[in-house]
């Protein structure tokens, strides 16, 4: 498997991985709580924007760590499968 196929596999798996689902649910909670604070608690727009932006950055960082983990995991699995083959 070349690097393009590995990247495609990691992208597909990371979308449905349980950790990714939890990350997305947590971000939806941040987004909804920010909108609630803006519309119903009369919080300042700049504070809400910073809150949502911070949540988005945390989501991106955690998703990046998950993709890096899956990338190393699949690369290690491919190396182990290649060693066990008989020519």
C-alpha positions as a printed NumPy array, in Angstrom:
array([[  0.   ,   0.   ,   0.   ],
       [  1.452,   3.328,  -0.996],
       [  1.216,   6.594,   0.93 ],
       [ -1.843,   7.875,  -0.951],
       [ -3.857,   4.746,  -0.149],
       [ -2.709,   4.882,   3.456],
       [ -3.784,   8.536,   3.749],
       [ -7.161,   7.728,   2.194],
       [ -7.66 ,   4.801,   4.562],
       [ -6.733,   6.886,   7.604],
       [ -9.118,   9.66 ,   6.505],
       [-12.011,   7.226,   6.086],
       [-11.367,   5.419,   9.36 ],
       [-10.869,   8.609,  11.354],
       [-14.329,   9.866,  10.352],
       [-16.111,   6.916,  11.953],
       [-13.685,   6.214,  14.794],
       [-15.367,   6.367,  18.241],
       [-12.884,   8.954,  19.503],
       [-13.676,  11.179,  16.534],
       [-17.403,  10.861,  17.219],
       [-16.861,  11.902,  20.846],
       [-14.706,  14.86 ,  19.734],
       [-17.43 ,  16.024,  17.361],
       [-20.164,  15.695,  20.014],
       [-18.073,  17.726,  22.452],
       [-17.544,  20.418,  19.828],
       [-21.28 ,  20.518,  19.15 ],
       [-21.75 ,  21.078,  22.885],
       [-19.277,  23.96 ,  22.803],
       [-21.016,  25.448,  19.785],
       [-24.496,  25.132,  21.294],
       [-23.416,  26.513,  24.665],
       [-21.773,  29.451,  22.909],
       [-24.929,  30.168,  20.942],
       [-27.018,  29.868,  24.098],
       [-24.742,  32.327,  25.872],
       [-24.961,  34.759,  22.99 ],
       [-28.72 ,  34.67 ,  22.444],
       [-30.127,  34.062,  25.932],
       [-27.503,  35.182,  28.479],
       [-26.512,  38.39 ,  26.653],
       [-22.791,  37.578,  26.642],
       [-20.434,  39.661,  24.525],
       [-19.954,  38.523,  20.95 ],
       [-16.158,  38.696,  21.217],
       [-16.136,  36.358,  24.22 ],
       [-18.412,  33.879,  22.465],
       [-16.288,  34.027,  19.305],
       [-13.118,  33.337,  21.285],
       [-14.86 ,  30.459,  23.123],
       [-16.054,  28.825,  19.892],
       [-12.72 ,  29.426,  18.135],
       [-10.855,  27.81 ,  21.038],
       [-13.195,  24.819,  20.895],
       [-12.603,  24.53 ,  17.152],
       [ -8.818,  24.639,  17.587],
       [ -8.982,  21.959,  20.295],
       [-11.122,  19.834,  17.972],
       [ -8.57 ,  20.205,  15.16 ],
       [ -5.642,  19.338,  17.438],
       [ -7.357,  16.242,  18.855],
       [ -8.391,  15.106,  15.372],
       [ -4.807,  15.581,  14.214],
       [ -3.517,  13.45 ,  17.086],
       [ -6.059,  10.753,  16.201],
       [ -5.013,  10.776,  12.545],
       [ -1.325,  10.6  ,  13.502],
       [ -2.053,   7.663,  15.802],
       [ -4.024,   5.827,  13.11 ],
       [ -1.331,   6.58 ,  10.551],
       [  1.383,   5.044,  12.725],
       [ -0.856,   2.111,  13.655],
       [ -1.645,   1.198,  10.044],
       [  1.945,   1.737,   8.923],
       [  3.103,  -0.634,  11.684],
       [  0.479,  -3.201,  10.674],
       [  1.596,  -3.019,   7.059],
       [  5.235,  -3.543,   8.033],
       [  4.311,  -6.578,  10.154],
       [  2.21 ,  -8.064,   7.34 ],
       [  5.061,  -7.595,   4.879],
       [  7.518,  -9.518,   7.056],
       [  5.31 , -12.589,   7.321],
       [  4.848, -13.099,   3.565],
       [  6.519, -16.017,   1.79 ],
       [  7.767, -15.352,  -1.749]])
